[in-house]
Amino acid sequence: MKVEQISIFIENKSGRLAEITRILGDSGVNIRALSLADTSDFGILRLIVNDVETAKLVLKDKGFTVSKTEVVAVEVPDRPGGLSTILQALDRERINVEYMYAFVERCGGNAVIIFRFDETDKAIATLKNNSFNMLAGERLYGM
């Protein structure tokens, strides 16, 4: 159950985030989850959106560098140690988490976390084998 995410490389200067959100909003693209990592000169804005192709097209048209990657959305029990159980199962299989960030909506009594793995298919198999619930992209895009 892979989810499409876009990554936008942006200059670390005032107004760039506002510009991206305006462009997406004007194009009818809804941001469902986001993560921002930065250095002194540039940042990487990672987004889960309801319309990946439109988002890529309008941002590239405005001169932004945009790429698409696959991530996995996993329901995490909202209790102490909930995330730890998932990470331990992945560690047993030596699957590396490249990065992760939380999704703002809740799914029942669980939180949702977006993961990027070095071995996505192996991670999905491990999560399934350990009975962790993953969410399809369509479910995230419309939440």
Backbone as CSV, one residue per row, in Angstrom:
resi,resn,N_x,N_y,N_z,CA_x,CA_y,CA_z,C_x,C_y,C_z
1,MET,0.827,-1.186,0.000,0.000,0.000,0.000,0.866,1.242,0.000
2,LYS,1.247,1.648,-1.159,2.107,2.815,-1.293,1.266,4.064,-1.511
3,VAL,1.788,5.162,-1.022,1.148,6.465,-1.151,2.114,7.361,-1.914
4,GLU,1.593,8.165,-2.833,2.434,9.102,-3.572,2.625,10.385,-2.779
5,GLN,3.866,10.817,-2.733,4.242,12.047,-2.047,5.029,12.893,-3.038
6,ILE,4.869,14.198,-2.966,5.720,15.061,-3.770,6.706,15.770,-2.850
7,SER,7.909,16.009,-3.381,8.941,16.754,-2.669,9.288,17.960,-3.516
8,ILE,9.311,19.118,-2.880,9.606,20.363,-3.564,10.867,20.949,-2.948
9,PHE,11.839,21.263,-3.782,13.069,21.893,-3.322,12.864,23.397,-3.400
10,ILE,13.076,24.062,-2.258,12.792,25.493,-2.201,13.942,26.246,-1.541
11,GLU,14.102,27.479,-1.966,15.067,28.358,-1.322,14.561,28.666,0.081
12,ASN,15.481,28.767,1.014,15.121,29.090,2.385,15.072,30.609,2.530
13,LYS,13.954,31.171,2.034,13.780,32.617,2.155,12.299,32.926,2.361
14,SER,12.071,34.067,2.921,10.724,34.489,3.284,9.786,34.487,2.076
15,GLY,8.607,33.937,2.275,7.570,33.979,1.259,7.477,32.754,0.363
16,ARG,8.483,31.890,0.370,8.455,30.732,-0.541,7.344,29.745,-0.169
17,LEU,7.160,29.464,1.112,6.078,28.560,1.517,4.717,29.155,1.173
18,ALA,4.576,30.443,1.415,3.316,31.109,1.084,3.038,31.016,-0.409
19,GLU,4.075,31.162,-1.227,3.914,31.083,-2.677,3.458,29.684,-3.100
20,ILE,4.093,28.658,-2.552,3.719,27.279,-2.901,2.286,26.984,-2.496
21,THR,1.913,27.358,-1.284,0.549,27.070,-0.841,-0.486,27.852,-1.641
22,ARG,-0.127,29.074,-2.061,-1.039,29.856,-2.905,-1.215,29.183,-4.260
23,ILE,-0.120,28.761,-4.870,-0.177,28.105,-6.179,-1.046,26.852,-6.100
24,LEU,-0.820,26.048,-5.084,-1.608,24.822,-4.947,-3.076,25.136,-4.677
25,GLY,-3.330,26.071,-3.771,-4.705,26.450,-3.457,-5.446,26.994,-4.659
26,ASP,-4.793,27.853,-5.426,-5.412,28.416,-6.627,-5.711,27.344,-7.665
27,SER,-4.992,26.231,-7.604,-5.184,25.131,-8.559,-6.117,24.052,-8.031
28,GLY,-6.689,24.274,-6.851,-7.630,23.314,-6.278,-6.974,22.089,-5.650
29,VAL,-5.683,22.195,-5.357,-4.963,21.076,-4.743,-5.005,21.240,-3.226
30,ASN,-5.467,20.184,-2.545,-5.580,20.199,-1.096,-4.392,19.477,-0.476
31,ILE,-3.719,20.130,0.452,-2.593,19.526,1.168,-3.159,18.699,2.315
32,ARG,-2.803,17.409,2.346,-3.308,16.502,3.374,-2.308,16.276,4.492
33,ALA,-1.004,16.306,4.182,0.052,16.159,5.189,1.293,16.843,4.650
34,LEU,2.166,17.284,5.563,3.386,17.935,5.112,4.507,17.767,6.112
35,SER,5.700,17.906,5.584,6.918,17.905,6.383,7.878,18.866,5.718
36,LEU,8.601,19.626,6.522,9.580,20.560,5.989,10.909,20.336,6.696
37,ALA,11.941,20.096,5.915,13.309,19.981,6.436,14.121,21.065,5.756
38,ASP,14.978,21.734,6.525,15.707,22.835,5.908,17.160,22.872,6.340
39,THR,17.933,23.596,5.552,19.291,23.984,5.884,19.309,25.508,5.809
40,SER,20.459,26.103,5.917,20.502,27.565,5.860,20.160,28.106,4.479
41,ASP,20.345,27.292,3.423,20.154,27.785,2.063,18.898,27.278,1.365
42,PHE,18.469,26.047,1.659,17.324,25.483,0.956,16.540,24.551,1.879
43,GLY,15.382,24.180,1.412,14.545,23.255,2.165,13.925,22.225,1.242
44,ILE,13.437,21.160,1.845,12.674,20.152,1.120,11.302,20.082,1.788
45,LEU,10.305,20.446,1.020,8.927,20.393,1.479,8.308,19.118,0.923
46,ARG,7.876,18.224,1.803,7.257,16.973,1.385,5.767,17.078,1.658
47,LEU,4.977,16.735,0.640,3.525,16.886,0.737,2.795,15.630,0.284
48,ILE,1.716,15.324,0.986,0.704,14.392,0.506,-0.449,15.298,0.084
49,VAL,-0.850,15.204,-1.172,-1.911,16.066,-1.699,-2.998,15.216,-2.350
50,ASN,-4.138,15.823,-2.578,-5.260,15.085,-3.170,-5.111,14.902,-4.683
51,ASP,-4.222,15.642,-5.325,-4.040,15.543,-6.773,-2.563,15.741,-7.105
52,VAL,-1.815,14.648,-7.096,-0.366,14.694,-7.288,0.012,15.271,-8.653
53,GLU,-0.647,14.820,-9.696,-0.265,15.255,-11.050,-0.485,16.747,-11.252
54,THR,-1.606,17.268,-10.789,-1.845,18.707,-10.907,-0.822,19.483,-10.100
55,ALA,-0.545,19.025,-8.892,0.433,19.710,-8.040,1.793,19.770,-8.719
56,LYS,2.243,18.640,-9.252,3.537,18.612,-9.938,3.543,19.577,-11.117
57,LEU,2.498,19.535,-11.918,2.416,20.356,-13.125,2.453,21.851,-12.804
58,VAL,1.618,22.303,-11.869,1.540,23.738,-11.596,2.801,24.251,-10.913
59,LEU,3.411,23.427,-10.055,4.633,23.874,-9.391,5.814,23.905,-10.356
60,LYS,5.917,22.888,-11.211,6.989,22.904,-12.215,6.818,24.082,-13.163
61,ASP,5.561,24.382,-13.503,5.276,25.510,-14.385,5.739,26.836,-13.782
62,LYS,5.770,26.901,-12.460,6.208,28.121,-11.763,7.694,28.071,-11.411
63,GLY,8.407,27.058,-11.937,9.850,27.012,-11.781,10.374,26.220,-10.592
64,PHE,9.512,25.531,-9.884,9.958,24.734,-8.752,10.449,23.362,-9.214
65,THR,11.423,22.826,-8.516,11.901,21.469,-8.760,11.057,20.531,-7.905
66,VAL,10.342,19.624,-8.567,9.399,18.742,-7.879,9.693,17.296,-8.268
67,SER,9.673,16.414,-7.283,9.815,14.984,-7.561,8.712,14.226,-6.836
68,LYS,8.466,13.012,-7.317,7.444,12.163,-6.711,8.128,10.942,-6.118
69,THR,7.742,10.574,-4.899,8.278,9.384,-4.250,7.130,8.597,-3.645
70,GLU,7.429,7.349,-3.322,6.429,6.503,-2.680,6.753,6.376,-1.199
71,VAL,5.732,6.548,-0.388,5.841,6.408,1.052,4.748,5.450,1.517
72,VAL,4.733,5.139,2.789,3.748,4.222,3.358,3.090,4.918,4.540
73,ALA,1.760,4.894,4.591,1.008,5.471,5.705,0.571,4.330,6.614
74,VAL,0.972,4.395,7.860,0.714,3.314,8.806,-0.078,3.849,9.989
75,GLU,-1.136,3.119,10.357,-1.859,3.454,11.576,-1.000,3.043,12.758
76,VAL,-0.851,3.947,13.703,-0.039,3.702,14.884,-0.942,3.770,16.104
77,PRO,-0.925,2.731,16.930,-1.745,2.786,18.141,-1.410,4.032,18.956
78,ASP,-2.421,4.799,19.307,-2.235,6.050,20.037,-2.163,5.750,21.530
79,ARG,-1.023,5.195,21.923,-0.767,4.838,23.318,0.743,4.799,23.515
80,PRO,1.200,4.861,24.748,2.642,4.766,24.985,3.207,3.476,24.384
81,GLY,4.276,3.599,23.607,4.911,2.444,22.990,4.322,2.042,21.652
82,GLY,3.278,2.714,21.199,2.638,2.357,19.934,3.592,2.423,18.754
83,LEU,4.323,3.503,18.636,5.289,3.647,17.547,6.437,2.656,17.716
84,SER,6.838,2.428,18.949,7.942,1.515,19.223,7.665,0.102,18.712
85,THR,6.426,-0.363,18.800,6.118,-1.723,18.325,6.341,-1.838,16.819
86,ILE,5.996,-0.801,16.095,6.200,-0.801,14.642,7.689,-0.744,14.320
87,LEU,8.393,0.152,14.966,9.818,0.299,14.696,10.606,-0.953,15.078
88,GLN,10.208,-1.640,16.123,10.885,-2.882,16.508,10.683,-3.968,15.453
89,ALA,9.468,-4.080,14.913,9.203,-5.072,13.861,10.059,-4.785,12.634
90,LEU,10.193,-3.523,12.276,11.023,-3.140,11.130,12.504,-3.395,11.418
91,ASP,12.925,-3.107,12.634,14.320,-3.319,13.009,14.697,-4.804,12.966
92,ARG,13.791,-5.671,13.362,14.070,-7.109,13.308,14.400,-7.555,11.891
93,GLU,13.821,-6.878,10.896,14.076,-7.206,9.485,15.152,-6.311,8.875
94,ARG,15.787,-5.493,9.706,16.850,-4.582,9.275,16.385,-3.608,8.198
95,ILE,15.168,-3.117,8.353,14.620,-2.120,7.431,14.878,-0.742,8.010
96,ASN,15.504,0.106,7.216,15.856,1.444,7.652,14.724,2.425,7.355
97,VAL,14.397,3.245,8.337,13.452,4.347,8.146,14.278,5.558,7.733
98,GLU,14.074,6.017,6.496,14.822,7.186,6.022,14.292,8.468,6.652
99,TYR,12.986,8.585,6.750,12.345,9.679,7.469,10.900,9.317,7.714
100,MET,10.263,10.078,8.590,8.838,9.868,8.872,8.263,11.178,9.397
101,TYR,6.961,11.311,9.256,6.270,12.472,9.804,4.823,12.103,10.047
102,ALA,4.191,12.825,10.937,2.819,12.506,11.325,1.823,13.114,10.353
103,PHE,0.730,12.404,10.182,-0.404,12.860,9.392,-1.343,13.551,10.360
104,VAL,-1.943,14.660,9.987,-2.707,15.462,10.938,-4.044,14.864,11.346
105,GLU,-4.618,13.997,10.560,-5.909,13.397,10.903,-5.706,12.156,11.759
106,ARG,-6.716,11.816,12.495,-6.708,10.568,13.242,-7.565,9.577,12.484
107,CYS,-7.263,8.320,12.654,-8.003,7.246,11.999,-8.576,6.369,13.111
108,GLY,-9.824,6.628,13.494,-10.382,5.919,14.636,-9.621,6.333,15.881
109,GLY,-9.131,5.362,16.642,-8.368,5.643,17.846,-6.883,5.657,17.615
110,ASN,-6.460,5.670,16.356,-5.047,5.600,16.025,-4.551,6.887,15.389
111,ALA,-3.261,7.116,15.528,-2.600,8.176,14.783,-2.153,7.581,13.450
112,VAL,-1.768,8.413,12.513,-1.247,7.947,11.233,0.114,8.593,11.035
113,ILE,1.107,7.774,10.688,2.452,8.281,10.430,2.859,7.884,9.019
114,ILE,3.488,8.812,8.308,4.001,8.587,6.964,5.468,8.173,7.093
115,PHE,5.829,7.050,6.466,7.193,6.535,6.519,7.802,6.497,5.125
116,ARG,9.080,6.779,5.050,9.870,6.526,3.845,10.927,5.510,4.250
117,PHE,10.962,4.384,3.529,11.880,3.289,3.844,12.928,3.137,2.760
118,ASP,14.050,2.511,3.122,15.050,2.204,2.104,14.624,0.996,1.273
119,GLU,13.789,0.120,1.823,13.271,-1.043,1.108,11.743,-1.079,1.294
120,THR,11.039,-0.312,0.494,9.611,-0.117,0.688,8.819,-1.417,0.610
121,ASP,9.055,-2.241,-0.403,8.284,-3.481,-0.540,8.534,-4.427,0.627
122,LYS,9.766,-4.519,1.067,10.089,-5.362,2.222,9.425,-4.817,3.482
123,ALA,9.406,-3.504,3.620,8.751,-2.883,4.776,7.255,-3.168,4.773
124,ILE,6.616,-3.063,3.614,5.186,-3.349,3.515,4.906,-4.797,3.908
125,ALA,5.706,-5.720,3.410,5.535,-7.135,3.756,5.706,-7.345,5.259
126,THR,6.697,-6.714,5.851,6.934,-6.841,7.293,5.768,-6.276,8.085
127,LEU,5.274,-5.119,7.681,4.140,-4.512,8.384,2.902,-5.397,8.286
128,LYS,2.647,-5.956,7.108,1.510,-6.873,6.933,1.678,-8.110,7.802
129,ASN,2.881,-8.687,7.787,3.137,-9.904,8.567,2.992,-9.684,10.064
130,ASN,3.141,-8.437,10.500,2.992,-8.109,11.913,1.641,-7.465,12.218
131,SER,0.716,-7.571,11.264,-0.678,-7.118,11.423,-0.835,-5.628,11.664
132,PHE,0.079,-4.822,11.111,-0.082,-3.376,11.187,-0.914,-2.925,9.995
133,ASN,-1.813,-1.983,10.224,-2.701,-1.506,9.176,-2.074,-0.341,8.420
134,MET,-2.046,-0.472,7.094,-1.561,0.598,6.239,-2.752,1.182,5.493
135,LEU,-2.689,2.463,5.218,-3.780,3.145,4.544,-3.455,3.355,3.078
136,ALA,-4.427,3.121,2.234,-4.272,3.363,0.800,-4.236,4.864,0.540
137,GLY,-3.529,5.246,-0.520,-3.439,6.656,-0.868,-4.797,7.306,-1.044
138,GLU,-5.711,6.602,-1.691,-7.038,7.160,-1.940,-7.722,7.560,-0.634
139,ARG,-7.481,6.783,0.404,-8.103,7.092,1.705,-7.486,8.354,2.296
140,LEU,-6.186,8.510,2.142,-5.518,9.703,2.688,-5.907,10.958,1.928
141,TYR,-5.938,10.851,0.599,-6.195,12.022,-0.222,-7.561,12.620,0.059
142,GLY,-8.517,11.776,0.440,-9.878,12.254,0.657,-10.270,12.458,2.097
143,MET,-9.354,12.177,3.058,-9.698,12.329,4.480,-10.008,13.759,4.812
